Amino acid sequence: MYSVEQVADLLGLHVRTVRGYIRTGRLRAVRIGKQYRVARADLDALTGRPAPAAGPPALEVSSIVQVDGVNRAAADRLATLVLAGVNTHHDPARPLRVQTVHDEERHRMKIVILGDAAATADLLHLVDAVLAGDNDLRTAKEAGDA
C-alpha cells in the first residue's frame, strides 16, 4: 500500500493531482483514518502496467545438450524421438520449446530445450535413456571417432 505522497513521487505528479484522481474515481484508494492508501494493483491499473501474476514465480530452464559422433541418420532419429517425447507428454501448464541442430562436418548434434524445470528434467532423462540404450547411436559415435 502506498501513501498519496509516495504515489505522487512514483508518478512524478503533484500530491493534489493524485488526490484529485482519488476523488474523481480515476484512482482507487482506501481511506485509513485521515489518510488515503493506494494498493499496488490499483496503481498499476492507473498506469496501464500489467498486474503481477498470482502464484509462485515462474521458473524457466535453458539447456543445451551436445551429442558428439552422430551421423545425419542417427541425428534425425534422435530429433524425432525427442520431439515425439515433447509432443506426447505435453502439459499446457509446463510448455517446452525444443530445437535440434546437426553439424554434418563435426558429426555433432545439439538439442536446445527451453521451458519448465521439471518438464526439462523429464526430457533430459528420456534423451539419456535413448542414448544409453541405442546401439545404432553408439555405432555411429564409434564410427565418427575412428
N, C-alpha and C positions, 0 to 999 in steps of 0.2 A: 504494500500500500504506500502510495506517495502523498505527500502534502501538496497543497496548491503551489507553494514556493518551489518544491522540487520539480513539479510538472512544468512550471514556468521556465526553470533553468534548463530542463531537458529539451524543451521545445524552442527555447530562445524567445519566449514571449514575456509580456508584462504580466504580473500577478493578476491585475484587474481583467485582462483579456481572458485568462483561464477561468476566473470566477464568472465572467460573462458566459463562457461556454457551458459552465455548470448550470447557471440559472436558466439558460435557453434550452437545456437538454442536449446540447451537442456533445457534451462530455458527461458521462455518468459518474456520480460521486456519492459517497455516503457521508452523512454528517455525524460526526462524533463530538459531542459537546458543542463547542463553538467553532470547530474546525471541520473542513472537508477532507476526505481521504479518497484517493483515486486508485482503483485496482489496476494492476499491470495490463490485464486483458482489456479493460476499458480504455486505457491509454493507447494500446495497440490498435483498438478499433477506430479510435480517432485518427491516428496517423496512417492507418491502412496497412500496418505491418501484420503479418500472419501471427496468430496466437501460437505459442509453443505447443507441440504435440503432447498429449497426455500420455502417461505411462512411462516405462523405463526408457532411458536414452537409446537411440538407435546405434547398433554396432554393425559395422561392415568390415569385412576382411578382404584384403587383396593378396592373392597367392599366385606365384609363377612356378610351375613345375617344369623342370627341364629333363628330358629323356634323351640320352645320347645313344648313338649306334642304332638308329631306327631308319629303315628304308621307307620309301614312299608308301608301299602297300601296308606295312605294319602301322605306319603313322595314320593312314586313312582308317584302318580298323580300330585303332585306339581312339581316334577322334569320334568315330561313330558310337563306340561303346560309352564314351564319356558323355556325349550329347544325349544319348538314349537314357543314361542314368539320370541326367538332369531333368529330362522331359517326363520320364515315367514316375518319378517321385517328386513331382512339382507341388510345392506348397506355396500358395499365393502370399502367405504371410512371411515366407522366407525365400524370396526370389534369388536366383543365381544367374549371373551372366558369365558365359564361358566362350572363350575363343581359342582356337588351336592354330598353330603355325608350324610348318615343317620346312627345315633348311636342307635342301637336297644335297648341297655340297658338303656340309658338315655331318650329314646323317643325324640331325638333331631335331627334336620336336619340343615345342614349348606349349604349355597349356596355361592360359591366363584365366583365373577364377576371381570373380568379384561378387560379394554377397554376404549373407548371414554366416556367422562363425560356425554354428552347428551344422548347417547345410554344407558349408565348405568342407568341414571335417568329414562328413559322411562321403562326400565326393572324393576326397583325398584317400579315404580308406578303400573306396572302390578302385581307384587308379592303382593303389599299392597292391591290392589283391590281384588285379588283372596283370600287372607287370610281374608279380612274383610267380604266378601260375601259368603264364603264357609262354609255351616253348617256342613258338614262332618268333615272338619278340626277342627272346634270348638268342635264338639262332641268328636273327637279323643283327643283333648287337654284336655277337661274336664275329660275324662276317664283316661288320663295319670296323671292328678292332683289328682285324687281320690285314 
